[in-house]
Amino acid sequence: MAKKNTKTQPAARQILDMNAFDAETSASTSSPLLQRRIANVGASAVLFYREPLEMVSASGSWMTAADGKRYLDFYNNVPSVGHTHPRVVAAVTDQISKLNINSRYLSSVVDLYLDALKATFPASLSNVVLSCSGSEANDLALRIAAATSRGTGIIVSENAYHGNTSIISDISPSALKRRKLPDHVVTVPAPSHAGQSGSIENAFAADMTRAIAELERRGHKFSAFICDSIFSSDGVYADPPGFLRKAVEIVHKAGGLYIADEVQPGFARTGEAFWGFARHGVVPDVVTMGKPMGNGFPMAGLTTRPDLLARFCEDTGYFSTFGANPVAAAAGMAVLNVIHDEQLQDNALRQGKHITARLLDLAAKDDRIAEIRGAGLFLGIELCRPGQKEQPDAELASSVINGLKDRGVLIGAAGRFGNTLKVRPPLSLTEQEADIFVDRLEEALSAIAAT
Ligand SMILES: Cc1ncc(COP(=O)(O)O)c(C=O)c1O
């Protein structure tokens, strides 16, 4: 039986503070390498874990630390076809030993890649701009929206994170500490509850209508709605597929653009589709991508309709020295080939179902697991106080993350209160590795219950 609700809501937390090293409370600041890092990067240090890890090598789903301990990487959102995948390593090594130039020269490897990438998108999205980071891609997406709409009003989800440039920090509530969101940015709750409206789709559509009206009330012309297609930093909200449809219609009717941020869910991770937005049956005006695009080779980009890009380029010259370089194209091409040849989208679906089934069994035994959400190999495990689904337990999440680390599994947190475990292993995960994760999670939860 559920226990009486005894605790008030905890404080909201920033995405970069979740599972973060804190020099003031950590016992391990005596490590010479850690001291050097802090001396070098100062207040911008963003290390993981109460006691940060020094990594020396990685392969497939596994990373090896300096002390020789091996860790199963369930935090993974970059080397998504597997760490140091031999085909990506070979493609990059081969290309960098032949030619690496900027995009003001022709180079067939780049257009070979752009053609292959475009084949994964709806036909209307036929122009691609490559960049070096997801932030840069989102920055350009917002500028394209501003050039199209001649407005600056932006709608984001409540705990969105879209990157680190000046205009993108302004639309990333989850990155702001003392600063508040600027007046031209309005938030909508993540599509988590149907409320009075009968469905999550309707509730989200009603929130969108309210947000557009709020921008108008504040005197900001609506420009764009941007969301991570799996609402990752909000705590992973994937279901039911299609819940974005009505909201996107409302955005379009109001003259705004819909920007799909696929930096996290893109490149087959959700198993059901290659892109997160495709699960919802919507066609974005702009799609941004990054992280897994080069399996660790730093590359990102966006795709959009030619008319939208042309309008922006009439106003502003745009060039990136490192965007669209042939080495990035070679890495990106190898990633697409590996996803295809190793059938990683199918594997993501299969292993995701296997993990979900096992997690549901665990949840039936452990009333600190409030909910399992997600798609493919992008799952969220929401943790709560025993038997109190409405009482998020961020301390428990933090203890589980550190308990898993002690047991050789790396995992992160998300959600407004940091109480959702983000399950995001490489797409090449085997069933045996999936089972190791669930077994270690059960052990970590039991050990915490026993203390
Ligand atoms: C959803 C989302 N969009 C954009 C970004 C920014 O990407 P980058 O760190 O490559 O600039 C991130 C990074 O975490 C992200 O999670």
The ligand as an ORCA input file, in Angstrom:
! r2SCAN-3c Opt
* xyz 0 1
  C      19.481     18.109    -26.554
  C      20.815     18.781    -26.725
  N      20.948     19.738    -27.660
  C      22.102     20.378    -27.861
  C      23.217     20.094    -27.105
  C      24.499     20.829    -27.330
  O      25.431     20.044    -28.008
  P      26.985     20.351    -27.885
  O      27.404     20.041    -26.478
  O      27.610     19.474    -28.930
  O      27.165     21.803    -28.198
  C      23.139     19.097    -26.123
  C      24.309     18.759    -25.290
  O      24.265     18.118    -24.274
  C      21.902     18.434    -25.923
  O      21.768     17.481    -24.998
*
